[in-house]
Amino acid sequence: EKTIRKELRWIFRRVHQESDFGIDGYIDLVDEKQNVTGKSLAVQIKTGRSYVESTSDYGLMYEGEFRHLNIFLNSQVPVILLVCDEESEVVWWRQFDSSEIKPCESTWKILIPYSQRLTSESKASLVKLVGPVIDHIEPIREQCRVRDLFRDQIKILFVTKTEIKAEDTSRIVGFFEMLSQTLESALA
């Protein structure tokens, strides 16, 4: 939680132990203006010496339980795996990817590269996992302005000569689709 707040300036929401079935918490992404974006990451966290000491030549070997696989695979948000070294306060991360797990007898393992430390430089990679944040406010405001203008003043819809020659009705169809999104717009 401390690393997420300090390095990423995002919000960590812990899942309480009685409700923890493989997802230990969620990270809510916050934009540059400090607005919560609605985008989240699910996290599974391993802490302690045994996790930090389980290494290969290229990174830490994260060991998971089979019972968590369906939870990770069915998650509606990307799942990232974190290994925390409490002493040094270093956190390593990687996105869960079932194609890269190595099944063992009663568990599975996946490599977390040493290079994937959870720092401010991780932000861009993590944002890519959740997809772009879309600002819905301005398009809605514009829709309201057009609806109000149409209701109060416009009685004729013009089609350009270029649109007629190209047989392009997309702007007109889009205009009427926008007006029909609400009952108020359609009635106006």
C-alpha positions as CSV (number, residue, x, y, z in Angstrom):
1,E,0.0,0.0,0.0
2,K,2.8,2.4,0.9
3,T,4.6,1.8,-2.4
4,I,1.4,2.2,-4.4
5,R,0.6,5.5,-2.7
6,K,4.2,6.8,-2.8
7,E,5.5,5.7,-6.2
8,L,2.3,5.6,-8.3
9,R,0.1,8.0,-6.4
10,W,-2.8,5.7,-6.8
11,I,-5.2,4.2,-4.3
12,F,-4.9,0.7,-2.8
13,R,-8.1,-0.9,-1.5
14,R,-7.4,-4.0,0.7
15,V,-9.7,-7.0,0.6
16,H,-10.3,-8.1,4.2
17,Q,-9.1,-11.6,5.0
18,E,-12.6,-13.0,5.5
19,S,-13.4,-12.0,1.9
20,D,-9.9,-12.9,0.4
21,F,-10.3,-15.7,-2.1
22,G,-7.1,-15.0,-4.1
23,I,-7.4,-11.3,-4.7
24,D,-5.7,-9.4,-1.8
25,G,-6.7,-5.9,-3.0
26,Y,-7.4,-3.5,-5.9
27,I,-5.5,-0.6,-7.2
28,D,-7.6,2.3,-8.4
29,L,-5.8,4.4,-11.0
30,V,-5.7,8.2,-10.5
31,D,-5.0,10.7,-13.3
32,E,-2.6,13.7,-13.3
33,K,-5.4,15.9,-11.9
34,Q,-5.9,13.5,-9.0
35,N,-9.2,12.2,-10.3
36,V,-10.1,8.6,-9.7
37,T,-10.4,7.2,-13.3
38,G,-12.7,4.2,-12.8
39,K,-9.9,1.9,-13.9
40,S,-8.6,-0.8,-11.5
41,L,-6.1,-3.6,-11.2
42,A,-6.6,-6.7,-9.0
43,V,-3.5,-7.7,-7.0
44,Q,-2.3,-10.9,-5.4
45,I,0.5,-10.1,-2.9
46,K,3.2,-12.3,-1.4
47,T,5.3,-10.9,1.4
48,G,8.2,-12.4,3.4
49,R,11.7,-13.7,3.1
50,S,10.7,-17.1,1.5
51,Y,9.2,-15.3,-1.5
52,V,12.1,-13.0,-2.0
53,E,14.6,-15.8,-1.7
54,S,12.9,-18.0,-4.2
55,T,14.9,-16.9,-7.3
56,S,16.2,-17.9,-10.7
57,D,18.9,-16.2,-12.7
58,Y,16.4,-13.7,-14.1
59,G,14.1,-12.9,-11.3
60,L,11.9,-14.1,-8.4
61,M,9.9,-17.3,-8.7
62,Y,6.3,-16.4,-7.7
63,E,4.5,-19.5,-6.4
64,G,0.7,-19.6,-6.5
65,E,-2.1,-22.0,-5.6
66,F,-4.1,-23.8,-8.2
67,R,-7.4,-22.7,-6.5
68,H,-6.6,-19.1,-7.5
69,L,-6.2,-19.8,-11.2
70,N,-10.0,-19.6,-12.1
71,I,-10.3,-16.4,-10.0
72,F,-7.4,-14.8,-11.9
73,L,-8.6,-16.0,-15.3
74,N,-12.2,-14.9,-14.8
75,S,-11.3,-11.5,-13.4
76,Q,-12.9,-8.6,-15.1
77,V,-9.8,-6.5,-14.4
78,P,-6.2,-7.4,-15.1
79,V,-4.5,-9.2,-12.2
80,I,-1.0,-8.3,-11.2
81,L,1.2,-10.4,-8.9
82,L,3.3,-8.6,-6.3
83,V,6.2,-9.8,-4.2
84,C,7.2,-7.5,-1.4
85,D,10.5,-7.4,0.5
86,E,9.4,-5.7,3.8
87,E,13.0,-5.0,4.9
88,S,14.1,-3.1,1.8
89,E,10.6,-2.0,0.9
90,V,11.1,-3.2,-2.7
91,V,8.1,-4.5,-4.6
92,W,8.4,-6.5,-7.8
93,W,5.4,-7.0,-10.1
94,R,4.1,-8.7,-13.2
95,Q,0.8,-9.3,-14.9
96,F,-0.6,-12.7,-14.3
97,D,-0.4,-14.6,-17.6
98,S,-1.6,-18.3,-17.6
99,S,0.5,-19.0,-20.7
100,E,3.7,-18.4,-18.7
101,I,3.0,-20.4,-15.6
102,K,4.9,-23.6,-14.8
103,P,2.8,-26.2,-13.1
104,C,4.4,-28.0,-10.2
105,E,3.0,-30.9,-8.1
106,S,0.6,-28.9,-5.9
107,T,1.3,-25.3,-7.0
108,W,2.3,-23.3,-10.1
109,K,5.2,-20.8,-10.6
110,I,5.8,-17.8,-12.7
111,L,8.9,-15.7,-13.1
112,I,8.8,-12.0,-12.0
113,P,11.8,-10.3,-13.7
114,Y,14.2,-8.5,-11.4
115,S,13.7,-5.5,-13.6
116,Q,10.0,-5.2,-12.9
117,R,10.2,-3.2,-9.7
118,L,7.0,-1.3,-8.7
119,T,8.2,2.3,-9.1
120,S,6.9,5.5,-10.7
121,E,8.4,4.2,-14.0
122,S,5.9,1.2,-13.8
123,K,3.0,3.6,-14.3
124,A,2.9,3.6,-18.1
125,S,3.0,-0.2,-18.3
126,L,0.3,-0.6,-15.7
127,V,-1.9,1.9,-17.4
128,K,-1.6,-0.1,-20.7
129,L,-3.0,-3.1,-18.9
130,V,-6.3,-1.4,-18.1
131,G,-6.7,0.4,-21.4
132,P,-7.3,4.1,-22.1
133,V,-9.2,6.3,-19.8
134,I,-11.9,8.0,-21.7
135,D,-13.2,11.4,-20.7
136,H,-17.0,11.1,-21.1
137,I,-17.8,14.5,-19.6
138,E,-17.1,16.7,-22.6
139,P,-19.0,14.6,-25.1
140,I,-22.0,14.5,-22.8
141,R,-21.9,18.3,-22.3
142,E,-21.7,18.7,-26.1
143,Q,-24.6,16.4,-26.6
144,C,-26.6,18.5,-24.1
145,R,-25.6,21.8,-25.9
146,V,-26.7,20.4,-29.3
147,R,-29.9,19.0,-27.9
148,D,-30.7,22.3,-26.3
149,L,-29.8,24.2,-29.5
150,F,-31.9,21.9,-31.6
151,R,-34.9,22.1,-29.2
152,D,-34.7,25.9,-28.9
153,Q,-33.6,27.1,-32.3
154,I,-32.7,24.7,-35.1
155,K,-35.6,23.5,-37.3
156,I,-33.6,22.5,-40.5
157,L,-30.7,20.1,-40.8
158,F,-28.4,20.9,-43.7
159,V,-26.6,18.3,-45.8
160,T,-23.4,19.4,-47.6
161,K,-22.9,18.9,-51.4
162,T,-19.8,16.8,-50.6
163,E,-21.9,14.5,-48.4
164,I,-24.5,14.1,-51.2
165,K,-21.9,13.3,-53.9
166,A,-20.2,10.8,-51.6
167,E,-23.6,9.4,-50.5
168,D,-22.3,9.9,-47.0
169,T,-25.1,9.9,-44.4
170,S,-22.9,9.1,-41.4
171,R,-23.1,12.7,-40.0
172,I,-26.8,12.9,-40.4
173,V,-27.4,9.4,-39.0
174,G,-25.1,10.1,-36.1
175,F,-27.0,13.4,-35.4
176,F,-30.3,11.5,-35.2
177,E,-28.8,8.7,-33.2
178,M,-27.5,11.3,-30.7
179,L,-31.0,12.9,-30.5
180,S,-32.7,9.6,-29.9
181,Q,-30.5,8.6,-27.0
182,T,-32.9,10.2,-24.5
183,L,-36.7,10.6,-24.6
184,E,-36.3,14.3,-24.0
185,S,-34.1,14.7,-27.1
186,A,-36.4,12.6,-29.3
187,L,-39.4,14.6,-28.3
188,A,-37.7,17.9,-28.9
